[in-house]
Amino acid sequence: MISPSNAIEWRHIDLKKYYTIGPTVIICVRGLLYPPQLIKTRLQVQTQLNVYQGAWDAFKNIVRLEGIRGLYKGFLPYNFGLLGGQVYITTYELIRNSLRHHSTTTRGFVAGGLASLVGQSIVVPIDVISQRMMMEGQRTSHVVAHAQEEMPKKKKKRKPIRNVSKMISHIYHRHGLSGFYRGYVASILTYAPNSAIWWASYSTSTDWAVR
């Protein structure tokens, strides 16, 4: 049986460690997992142009044509997504504490849903920038260039964007602020209800275990 006095609350956490050690460990793990994710993303989005014939072929071509750095295109903005996670938990705890006169189930449901809404408002733009940077490397491949020569030359080819700030500027000038929130509604409809239900269920089950 869990004792209420042993329950971990926001006030019990060393926030300095929470906001420093946690993200540092996650960045290290992401550093190991990011190259496979980049390769997976490029393989998933290629359509008419068979730039890569598989994961190993993609890995070899990226390293040969773009260098090791090519495996980390978009890694910097991708890690800014950690900010969304930190804001998500902080928002959840603040809203949950402000609703302390309501039932734990209600607190978990409302706080979880609103925290997801706030978190996705940060994560979605970062994902858009990161994914665009991931795919930008393909434009430097001579394989792509050769394939494009066989396509009708209707549009002037744009030079690859290698800088995060330039990518942000490119998206803004071409699509405006809405360009950073493509898929935002779908993300909210997916994650907000999931977060609300999860935290409500967690709060209810915790209460049941304490009794």
C-alpha positions in Angstrom: 0.0 0.0 0.0 1.3 3.5 -0.9 1.3 6.0 1.8 0.1 9.6 0.9 3.2 11.0 2.7 5.4 9.1 0.3 3.7 10.5 -2.8 6.1 12.6 -4.9 4.8 16.1 -5.5 6.2 18.9 -7.5 7.5 20.7 -4.4 9.6 17.6 -3.5 11.6 17.8 -6.7 15.0 19.5 -7.0 14.1 21.7 -9.9 17.7 22.7 -10.7 18.5 19.0 -11.3 15.2 18.4 -13.1 15.8 21.2 -15.6 19.5 20.3 -16.2 20.4 16.7 -15.6 17.2 15.3 -17.3 17.6 17.2 -20.6 21.4 16.5 -20.7 20.8 12.7 -20.5 18.0 12.9 -23.1 20.2 14.8 -25.5 22.9 12.1 -25.2 20.4 9.4 -25.9 19.0 11.4 -28.9 22.5 11.8 -30.2 22.7 8.0 -30.6 19.2 7.5 -32.0 19.0 10.6 -34.3 20.9 9.1 -37.4 18.5 6.1 -37.7 15.5 8.5 -37.3 16.9 10.8 -40.1 17.4 7.8 -42.4 13.9 6.5 -41.6 12.4 9.9 -42.4 14.2 10.2 -45.7 13.1 6.7 -46.8 9.5 7.4 -45.8 9.1 10.6 -47.8 10.9 9.6 -51.1 8.3 9.0 -53.7 9.0 9.2 -57.5 12.7 9.6 -57.0 14.3 6.4 -55.6 17.2 8.3 -54.0 18.0 5.5 -51.6 17.5 1.7 -52.1 17.3 0.9 -48.4 18.6 1.9 -44.9 22.2 0.8 -45.5 22.3 2.5 -48.9 20.9 5.7 -47.4 23.5 5.6 -44.6 26.4 5.1 -47.1 25.2 7.8 -49.5 24.6 10.4 -46.7 28.0 9.8 -45.2 29.7 9.9 -48.6 28.0 12.9 -50.0 27.2 15.0 -46.9 29.7 13.7 -44.4 29.0 12.5 -40.8 27.3 15.9 -40.2 24.7 14.9 -42.8 23.3 12.3 -40.3 22.6 15.1 -37.9 20.8 17.5 -40.2 18.1 19.2 -38.0 19.5 17.8 -34.8 19.8 21.3 -33.2 16.2 22.4 -33.6 15.1 18.8 -32.8 16.6 19.2 -29.4 14.7 22.4 -28.8 11.8 20.1 -28.6 13.0 19.3 -25.1 11.7 22.7 -24.1 8.2 21.5 -25.0 8.6 18.6 -22.7 9.8 20.8 -19.8 7.0 23.3 -20.4 4.5 20.4 -20.6 5.3 19.0 -17.2 5.6 22.5 -15.6 2.2 23.5 -17.0 0.7 20.3 -15.8 1.9 20.7 -12.3 0.9 24.4 -12.1 -2.6 23.8 -13.3 -3.0 20.7 -11.2 -2.0 22.6 -8.1 -4.3 25.5 -8.9 -7.2 22.9 -9.0 -6.4 21.4 -5.6 -10.0 21.9 -4.4 -11.3 19.6 -7.1 -11.1 15.8 -7.3 -7.8 14.3 -8.3 -9.4 12.8 -11.5 -10.7 16.2 -12.6 -7.3 17.8 -11.8 -5.5 15.2 -13.8 -7.9 15.4 -16.8 -7.9 19.2 -17.1 -4.2 19.7 -16.3 -3.2 16.9 -18.7 -5.2 18.3 -21.6 -4.2 21.9 -21.2 -0.5 20.9 -20.6 -0.6 19.0 -23.9 -2.1 22.0 -25.7 0.7 24.3 -24.5 3.4 21.7 -25.1 2.3 21.0 -28.7 2.3 24.8 -29.4 6.0 24.6 -28.9 6.8 21.2 -30.2 5.0 21.4 -33.6 7.0 24.4 -35.0 10.2 22.8 -33.8 9.3 19.5 -35.5 8.4 21.4 -38.8 11.8 23.1 -38.8 13.7 19.9 -37.8 12.0 17.7 -40.4 12.6 20.3 -43.2 16.3 20.4 -42.2 16.4 16.6 -42.2 15.2 16.5 -45.8 17.3 19.4 -47.0 20.4 17.2 -47.2 18.9 15.3 -50.1 19.2 18.4 -52.3 22.9 18.1 -52.1 23.0 14.6 -53.4 24.2 14.1 -56.9 21.8 11.1 -57.1 18.9 13.6 -56.6 20.4 16.0 -59.1 20.7 13.3 -61.7 17.2 12.2 -61.1 15.9 15.8 -61.4 17.6 16.2 -64.8 15.2 13.6 -66.1 12.1 15.5 -64.9 10.5 18.3 -66.8 12.4 21.5 -66.0 9.5 23.7 -65.0 10.9 25.3 -61.9 14.3 26.8 -61.1 16.0 24.7 -58.5 16.6 26.3 -55.1 19.9 26.1 -53.4 20.0 23.8 -50.3 19.4 25.6 -47.0 22.2 24.6 -44.5 21.4 27.0 -41.7 18.5 26.8 -39.1 17.9 30.6 -39.1 17.7 30.6 -42.9 15.3 27.7 -42.8 13.1 29.6 -40.3 13.2 32.7 -42.6 12.4 30.6 -45.7 9.4 29.0 -44.1 8.1 32.3 -42.8 8.5 34.2 -46.0 6.9 31.4 -48.0 4.1 30.4 -45.7 3.9 32.9 -42.9 3.3 31.9 -39.3 0.9 29.1 -40.4 3.9 27.4 -42.1 5.2 26.5 -38.6 2.0 25.0 -37.5 1.3 22.4 -40.2 -0.3 19.4 -38.6 -1.0 21.4 -35.4 -4.7 20.6 -35.2 -4.0 16.9 -35.9 -1.4 16.9 -33.1 -3.8 18.5 -30.6 -6.6 16.1 -31.5 -4.2 13.2 -31.0 -2.1 14.2 -28.0 -4.4 16.4 -25.8 -7.2 13.8 -25.2 -4.5 11.1 -24.7 -2.7 13.3 -22.1 -6.0 14.2 -20.4 -7.1 10.6 -20.1 -3.7 9.3 -19.1 -3.3 11.8 -16.2 -6.9 11.3 -15.1 -6.4 7.5 -15.0 -3.1 7.9 -13.3 -4.6 10.1 -10.6 -7.6 7.9 -10.1 -5.4 4.7 -9.8 -3.0 6.4 -7.4 -5.9 7.5 -5.2 -7.3 3.9 -5.3 -3.9 2.5 -4.3 -3.5 4.9 -1.4 -6.9 4.0 0.2 
